[in-house]
Amino acid sequence: MGIFKAAPAVDYAQQAATRRAAGRHVHTVIWQGTSALSLGSMDGLSDLVEAVEATGWRLDRTEHLAQDTTGRPTLLLLFRAA
């Protein structure tokens, strides 16, 4: 899965908390889904957003970057200091 391998939300939260503690005002995450894009709830992505927001950020922007050959989406999430 290369550099876009999906990591647990707790890893994203730790990185976000470290960046916030350093006084940063913008935090970005590149996230790749674990299965093909479909309609409905994406619990893993929701958990990631909640975990990062709990460390003092708010989701400001989401961009679709790509889809791999199996249909898994890759997203850029941009957070700003809350």
N, C-alpha and C positions, 0 to 999 in steps of 0.2 A: 504494500500500500504506500510505500515511499514516505515522503515528508508530510503528507497529509493524513497519516494514520490517525483515526479518531482516538482521542485520549479521554479518560474519565473526566467528568465535570469537576471533580475535586482538583485535578491537576490544573485545569483552567483557572479555577478559583484561587489557587495558591499563587500562580503567576500574576493574576490580577491584583491580589492583595499586596504582593511584593512591589509591583509597579505603582500602586496607589500610595503605599508607605513612602516611596521615593519621591512623592510629590508630582507625579506625572498627571496629565490632564486628559490624555487620549490613550486608549488601549484597544488593540485589534486582535482578533482571533480568526484563524482560518480553520473551518470545521468541515469535515466530510461525513456525510451520512453513511450508515452501515448497510443500507439497502437501497434499491431503486426508489426514486421519488414517486410518491403516491399521495392521494388525497387523504386527509385525516390528521390526527394528532402525531406530533413528532416528539415523544416524551424525552428522548435523549437531548435534543436541542433545547427544549423547554427547561430541563434540569440545568443545562450549561448556563443559560441566560440567568436563571434564578440564582445560581451559585456565584456567578460573576457580579451580579447586581447586589448581592448580599455583602460584597466587599467594598462597596462605595462607588459603584459605577452604574450608569443607566444606558441601556441599549439605545443608540442614536440612529444607526443605519445598518441595513443588511443588503448585501449585493450578491447576486448569483454569479459565481466565477466560471464554473464549468460543470460538466457531467462526464464521468468516466464511461468506459465502454459497457459497463453493466447498468448504467443509469443512476449511479449514486451521485447526489449533488455535492458540490463543493461551494461553500458560502464564506463570504467575508463579513464578519460582524464587527462593527465599530462602536465602541463604548466611550462615553465621556464621563468625566468625574461628576458625581451626583451633587 
